């Protein structure tokens, strides 16, 4: 099984990362899909998206769950039957899930210089910090991943990356920073963990200890 990374952390947190190199036919075998997942799969025109979708179901199996334990709310946020929280991510050939006893979010992004052109859309509080970074692409990818993780974790309409999500300055070598949500009456802080895997950056968050 091509799980290339397993991470454990507080709150009985487990992260599983998969590099998707298998064919779609291989990925369709060995898993039992719910009717909802079958319906979603047939609407996907991209083979890459279908393979990513199927690999997530294999990761669920690896973690001790099945696709039928997974469901989505009206905003598209995934949930597991039971008391554990789950978040899901994929980017090109890398997919990952996080399962935890605490509210959480995860994101994986391919590091690309394109992020330099769109930074003004999501960088606000972090602008001075980014300006002083030698590797802006890597730093921006962490910031984007942290904000995407917060968005997934909160799961509320209206939360904006630029206005409501903040990431504290960090050193890339530290693999950790603090992220915060300031949204109406909601104020939350998170331990934010990140690392580079192949040409991707993985970020996940847990409630601040």
N, C-alpha and C positions, 0 to 999 in steps of 0.2 A: 504494500500500500504506500503510495507516494506522499505520505505526510512528512514534509521536510523540516517542520519545526513544531515543537510542543513547548508551551510556556505554562507555568503554574504561578499563582500569586495569591494574595490575601482573599478572603471571602470564598474560599474553595473555588477559585477562578482557574479555568483551563482555557488555553488558546491553542487551536490547531490550525496549521497552515499547510496548504496543498499546492504543489506546482502541477498544473493541469497539462500533462503531455499525452494522455490517453485519447483514443478515438471516441467519438460519440457513441458508437456501438458498444465499446467496452464499458463506458460509463453508465449506459442504460441497464447493464446486467448487475445482478446482485443486490438491487434495491427495490423496495415496494413503494410505489408512489401513490399518494392520495389522489382522489379525483380532481381536487383543486389544482394540484401540481401538474397533473396530466393536461388539464385545460390551459394552464399558464405556459407549459412547455410548447404546445402546438402553436401558440401565437408568436413564438420567438423566431424571427426570420434569420437571425445571426447564429451560425454554428458555434461561434465562440461563446455567445451568451448561453446557449443550450448546454454546452460542455461545462461552463462555470456553474450553472444552475444544478446540473447533475452531480458535480463534484461536491457541492455543498451537502447534498443528501448522503454522499459517502462519508463526509466528515461527521455528520450527525450519527451515522451508524458507528463510526469509530469512537464517538463519545458516549455511546450506549443508548442512543435514541433512534427513532425511526422518523421518516417523513410525516407520518400520521400523528406524531407528537407535536408537530409544528403547525402553528396557525398565525394568521395576520389580522390585525385590527383594521378599523376603517381608514386609518392613515397609512396603512402599509407597513406598520411596525411588527416585526416577528415576535412571537411568544411561544414558550414551551408549556405543555400541560405540566402542572406541578408548580413548585415554588421557585425554580431557577429562572434566571433571566438569560436571554440570548441576544446576540447581535451578529450580523452576517455582513461580509464584504467580499468583493471580487474586483480585480483589475487585470484585464488581459489574461495572462496564464497563471495568475496567483489568486487563490481564494482562501478565506479564513473565517472561522467562527470563534466566538468567545461565549462561554457558559459560566455563570457566576451566581452566587447567592446574593450579590449586590447588583443594583442597577448599573448598567455598563453600556459601552458603545465601542465599536471597532471600525477601523478603516484601513485599507491598503491602497496605495497609489503608486503608479509608476513614475519615477523621477524623470521629468521632462522640462526642458527650458521654456516650454510654453507657459509654465506657471508664472514666469517673470512678467509676461504680458497681461495676465489677468489678476495680478496681485492686488491692484487697487480696488478690486471688487470685494475682497474679503479681508484685507489688512487695514486695520485702523489703529488700535491701541499698540500694535506691534511694529509700527512703521519705523521708528527710530532704531529699534533693535535689528530689524532686517537690514536696514541701510548699512550697518556696521559689520555685517556678516561677510566672511570671505566666500563661503559657499552658499549663495543666496537660494539656489534651486533646492538644495537639501533642507535648508531652514524653512523655506516657504512650504515645502511638502509636508513637513512636520506640523506646521501651523494649520494648513488645510485639513490634514488628517485629524488633528485635535478638534477642530471645529465641526467637522463632519461627524466625529464620534459623539460630541456633545449633542448635536442635532438628533442623531439616532437615539441617544439615551433619553433625552427629554420627550421626544415624540409629540411636540405641540406645534400647531400652525402659528406662523408669524415670527418664529425665532429666526433672527438674521445673523449670518456669520459676521458681517461688518459691524452691526450695531450692538449685538447682545452677547457675543462670544469673545472672550479674551484669553490670550495665551501668554504666560509670563516668560521673560527672557530665559534662555537656556544655552547650555553648551551641547553641541551634537554628541560629544563623547560621553556625556552624563547619562543619556538615554532616559531622562526624566525631566518633567517640568510640572507646573501647576496650571490648570485651565479653569476658567470661571464662566458661569452664565449669570448675566444680570438682565433679566427679562420681566418687565412689569414688577410684580411682587416676588418673583422667583429669583433667589440668589443661591447658587450652588457652586461648590468648588470640588475639583477632582485631581487626584494624582493621575498624571498623564505619562504613559510609558511609550517609548518609541525605539525602533531599531531598523536598520537597513538590511534587507534580505534580497540577495541578487540585485536587480536594478529597481527594486521596489522599497517603499517605506511603509512599515506597519506601525500603526498607532492605536492604543486602546486606553480607556479611562476607567477608573474606579473611584468611588467616593473618597474624599480626602481623609486620610488617617489622622 
